[in-house]
Amino acid sequence: MTESELDSIYTQLCKTMTDLGEAQSPLFLARFALLAITEIGDMATAQRLIGDASEELNGAEPETAVSSAAQRA
């Protein structure tokens, strides 16, 4: 996936959460995560991504997190 494609999907994700509202966003993200984990289909990869996501939240700016994901893709 290109950085432009990743940015487009990130924008869609943010817009969807805005449209759903603050109360529904955590439920949406949980459902999205479960669907993504099912698509990934590999426990070790899913566990690594969970760890990576939590590390990125420990002080990284959102754009940095997206850029890091694009570099790994």
Residue pairs with C-beta under 8 A, 6 or more apart in sequence:
1 9
1 70
1 73
2 70
3 67
3 70
6 66
6 69
6 70
6 73
7 66
10 66
13 32
16 28
17 25
17 28
17 29
20 28
37 46
40 46
40 49
52 72
56 64
56 65
56 68
57 65
60 68
